[in-house]
């Protein structure tokens, strides 16, 4: 007995077989979400993110794979994952929030590097301060022309000797 899907309409799949047609109810949330994403209907995607029960690693992985880390950020609660996604899509503000929560040297180093690539000197400065990378911090002050803070760094270096 061969069964074939002949029709998907709304929340039902209609299967026609030799015996009798069968109506199977489905949850269309995931395919509607993916369809909205493919059609670049981002307002609909964000509404679904906020209201639908789509949360799961498969959705997050799908969004990352398809190049939508900024949409995946709306799903993620885990700070380490949020941090990685925020860096991937260049959202330094979200990455900074996660770095503050995680408070890990490697996280601050990655944030400092990303902020430097984007030219965000305030976040770079904060990252170098948190990692106690005084050489890079001094160099940052030198290249940005912040002589006042560079003088303070020199005084601190003399005291530490």
Secondary structure, 3 states (H helix, E strand, C coil): CCCEEEEEECCEEEEECCCCCEEEECCCHHHHHHHHHHCCCHHHHHHHHHHCCCCCHHHHHHHHHCCCHHHHCCCCCCHHHHHHHHHHCCCHHHHHHHHHHHCCHHHHHHHHHHHHHHCCHHHHHHHHHHCCCHHHHHHHHHHCCCHHHHHHHHHHHHHHC
